[in-house]
Amino acid sequence: MVAFGFHLMGETVFWLKSLCQLGFVCVFGFYFWIRSTGFVCTGAIV
């Protein structure tokens, strides 16, 4: 039972880390996409 609890905790931490990494990738991707489209539209780096 204790081992199962540790396993569950480990899986939760793993998923949280994955979600955080995915979130950072999405945020940076969105940021650079906004910058690149802003650059194309206005002709200047936003």
Backbone hydrogen bonds in HBPLUS format (Angstrom, degrees):
<---DONOR---> <-ACCEPTOR-->    atom                        ^
c    i                          cat <-CA-CA->   ^        H-A-AA   ^      H-
h    n   atom  resd res      DA  || num        DHA   H-A  angle D-A-AA Bond
n    s   type  num  typ     dist DA aas  dist angle  dist       angle   num
A0005-GLY N   A0001-MET O   3.02 MM   4  6.33 151.6  2.10 143.7 151.2     1
A0006-PHE N   A0002-VAL O   2.95 MM   4  6.33 155.3  2.01 152.7 159.0     2
A0007-HIS N   A0003-ALA O   2.89 MM   4  6.12 156.5  1.95 147.9 154.9     3
A0008-LEU N   A0004-PHE O   2.85 MM   4  6.08 158.6  1.90 149.8 155.4     4
A0009-MET N   A0005-GLY O   2.94 MM   4  6.16 156.3  2.00 145.4 152.0     5
A0010-GLY N   A0006-PHE O   2.86 MM   4  6.09 159.8  1.90 150.0 155.4     6
A0011-GLU N   A0007-HIS O   2.93 MM   4  6.21 155.7  1.99 148.8 155.3     7
A0012-THR N   A0008-LEU O   2.93 MM   4  6.17 156.0  1.99 147.1 153.9     8
A0013-VAL N   A0009-MET O   2.92 MM   4  6.21 163.9  1.95 154.8 158.4     9
A0014-PHE N   A0010-GLY O   2.92 MM   4  6.10 158.1  1.97 145.9 152.4    10
A0015-TRP N   A0011-GLU O   2.90 MM   4  6.15 160.2  1.94 151.0 155.6    11
A0016-LEU N   A0012-THR O   2.86 MM   4  6.10 157.9  1.91 150.9 157.6    12
A0017-LYS N   A0013-VAL O   2.89 MM   4  6.10 160.7  1.93 151.9 156.8    13
A0018-SER N   A0014-PHE O   2.96 MM   4  6.20 160.4  2.00 147.6 153.2    14
A0019-LEU N   A0015-TRP O   2.85 MM   4  6.05 160.6  1.88 150.5 155.8    15
A0020-CYS N   A0016-LEU O   2.89 MM   4  6.09 156.4  1.94 148.3 154.9    16
A0021-GLN N   A0017-LYS O   2.91 MM   4  6.16 163.8  1.94 154.0 157.9    17
A0022-LEU N   A0018-SER O   2.88 MM   4  6.06 161.5  1.91 150.1 155.7    18
A0023-GLY N   A0019-LEU O   2.80 MM   4  5.95 152.9  1.87 144.5 152.6    19
A0024-PHE N   A0020-CYS O   2.89 MM   4  6.20 158.1  1.94 151.8 156.9    20
A0025-VAL N   A0021-GLN O   2.96 MM   4  6.21 162.4  1.99 151.0 155.8    21
A0026-CYS N   A0022-LEU O   2.89 MM   4  6.12 160.1  1.93 149.6 155.2    22
A0027-VAL N   A0023-GLY O   2.87 MM   4  6.09 163.2  1.90 152.3 156.9    23
A0028-PHE N   A0024-PHE O   2.88 MM   4  6.05 171.1  1.89 155.7 158.2    24
A0029-GLY N   A0025-VAL O   2.82 MM   4  5.86 159.5  1.86 147.0 153.9    25
A0030-PHE N   A0026-CYS O   2.84 MM   4  5.94 162.0  1.87 148.7 153.8    26
A0031-TYR N   A0027-VAL O   2.86 MM   4  6.02 157.3  1.91 146.8 153.7    27
A0032-PHE N   A0028-PHE O   2.90 MM   4  6.11 167.8  1.92 154.7 156.9    28
A0033-TRP N   A0029-GLY O   2.87 MM   4  5.98 149.4  1.96 143.6 153.1    29
A0034-ILE N   A0030-PHE O   2.86 MM   4  6.06 158.9  1.90 149.8 154.8    30
A0035-ARG N   A0031-TYR O   2.94 MM   4  6.22 159.8  1.98 146.5 152.5    31
A0036-SER N   A0032-PHE O   2.84 MM   4  6.00 161.8  1.87 146.6 151.5    32
A0037-THR N   A0033-TRP O   2.90 MM   4  6.07 163.5  1.93 151.3 155.8    33
A0038-GLY N   A0034-ILE O   2.79 MM   4  5.83 154.4  1.86 146.5 154.8    34
A0039-PHE N   A0035-ARG O   2.83 MM   4  5.96 148.7  1.93 143.9 152.7    35
A0040-VAL N   A0036-SER O   3.03 MM   4  6.27 154.2  2.09 143.1 149.3    36
A0041-CYS N   A0037-THR O   2.88 MM   4  6.04 161.6  1.91 149.8 155.0    37
A0042-THR N   A0038-GLY O   2.92 MM   4  5.86 171.0  1.92 150.1 153.2    38
A0043-GLY N   A0039-PHE O   2.85 MM   4  5.06 136.9  2.04 126.6 137.9    39
